[in-house]
Amino acid sequence: MNLLWQVAKALRVIALMACCAPLLVAAQTTISSPKALMCPDAKVLTNIHKQVCWSAMFPIRIMGVTMGGGSKPDGSASRAFCACGGDITRGRLPTVGFSVGLYLPLRVVEVVRKPYCFPSLQGLELTNNNVVAGGSRAMGGSFSIQDGPYKTETGFYNFHYLAYPLAALMNLFDAPACNVGGFTNPDVMFIGEALPNWYNDELGAMLSPENILFANPLAMAAAPIDCAALSTATTGTNFSDSLYWAAGCWGGMYPLTGTAANQSLSRTTSLLATRAIFLLSRIGLVKRTIGNDALCEAQVMPIMRKAQYKMQMLFPVPESRSAINMATAPQVATTPQTPEIDPSAFNTSSRACSHPIGKNTMQWGEWRARPATGEDAVYLLFQWVDCCIGKVPGL
């Protein structure tokens, strides 16, 4: 009997090797080192032409006229002409110009498991420690919390906010007046590891005292309304900002921390990326660039304007309509690449390669998670900017 058992075991091993060996070989050629399992290289800096869907910049609004298809976001500037600066009392005449509004790829938000890991910067790690310096939060990701007889599935991720002025870098739209912050190269603007309130719900409530009003089931009853409006919209860009405490189909904005119910990679990381933007706007690091009063200077935005943003996943699988990257979906080398599921099959919008905050992940990204090297997420933010360009000295 022992011999038969050994033979059966050997046959099972042979069958598994015959089935999975090609995939294992492909995986070995993809994962260059154990480090890549915990801090992958998203290849954001080297694959711009493959990962970014440029049609997300449309529509473009010039002198109050919308061009390029699609609808302008709610609250965008309606003026055709603008005047900035000047002081008549001191004899300084303002400069005049015309208004322009469009979605510009200006920032990147990466949501990562390991503290101080930067997939957008080719997998750079500032430390090998899995615990945040000065804190108690260990490696993030999905995990379970035992509360008496109940077990709750939850998730925690760190965030990094980076300048990524693609339009200026590639000379697609080189207008300094519209380049928010004046960045001309990729740069790290803020890291969530520097905020202790990102790791603690009680500390997070100090920056958002309204948390007690909205982080409850009664307030979140409005979330399905926001979700339904986003799921059925033909363009996916116009929606109400009055439900600012809800992030559509992704969940609630509050508390402004890195902990959220574990749903899926796309939903959880999208929600936490949105919370990160909200948190940075609350402390004044992110400003409003939409509206007539923002034509000359960005305005303070303690409550984030969801209509100001479109999001586009760059990693683990780019949201652009390209074939699945072999680096993120290992396959046998002789097997042709399988075309990615076309999001337009689920979305009536012609701009299917990007989505507004709160868009149902079943329409754009529920299938984008990848085991091991694809458990972090990188999102490119297209920010609507109303600006005054073509200025001419006043006469």
Phi, psi and omega in degrees: 000324180296322179295317178298321179296318179295321178296314179299320179296319179295318179296322179294319179296318179298318180296318179295320179294320179295326183281316194251351182303316178301321180291322179295320177298316179297320180295322180294327179284341181272313182273103187286334182201161176302332179302325183294341178291325184257336180218082186283163173266114182282354179054035180292322184283338186255345184240039181302318185291339181262328189268336187260133175260107189285343180294348178293346179289341181273154004280165174246133182246118181237123180053040176083001181251127182271130181228157174093003179087154181089179182243145177289153179288156178299138176086004180288164185297140180250351182285147176272323182239160183214156177225130184232143175073193180088156177210102184300324183295337180252008177080016179259116181279144177288162173259142184245156180196198179238155186275145175224139176221134179195166175273118180251137175283099188247330188224158174234135172243122176248136183244114192232156178280314187271129178301141176061028174256131185238087177300329180290340180252046176061035177076026179297137175238125178278343178204155175267359181282134179274003180245138179296134180300127179081002181234192183234005182278119178273200182307133180274196183115203180264139179203172182248145176241125180268117178239090184065231180279356185254150177236130182247130175273122182222177181211150176223137178220148170274162177227152174227138182245118187237145171284135182210068186283075187297318183299320179287322181298322185258010179056034177278325180207083186266081178234102184305328181294338182259354181274093185299126180088343178074018180286141177241355179218158175301140182202153177276122182262322181200148177234138182294337180297343180277353183250108178296333180289345177289342184256356187219123182295324180293316178293324179299329180292341179292326178274344181223074182298340177288358179307323182294337181275330190246342180271060179209159184301327182295314179292324182284358174295342178278345183299319178300331177294313178298318180297315182296320180297321180287327184285333184255354181294141181285330180253333179075013181247334181260118175204166187279137174267003181293332176268060188289344181275357180244141176253051176058231183282356185271336181132203184264147178290330185259149357284159182278066181227176182269011180253133180209160177300134182285115181246286174208168182302312184295315183290313184293313182290326177295317179297315182289328174296321179292318177299322180298317178296318179300315181297316180292327176289327179295324181267005171092006180275340176241132185239166181277129180239021181239134180119160180300323182284354179258006182297322183260331183207135178297145185252156177298141185223076180295333174248117185297137174270107182297327182294348182284346189235147159241150179241148179218120180288130175257334184208141012280334177236119182303145180281348178296159184277067178239168177293157179300131179291129181297334181289334181257349177223081185303132177222168176296138187301331183275353181274129179295151180295137179274127180300140178295149175302127184283115181300337181294345177290337180251351187231128181281354180287141176284347179257058188285350184273003174218167184211152176282168178297126178097359182296138180305124183292341176292345181263350183214341188200015183294341183262011189266353180290149177226139180299148173063274187283353181243037181255004168252167183221143177234127182239133173268129180263120170266114186253127177290125182237119170265122185218165182246113183233177182064035186293143177234130180306133180295149181254000000 
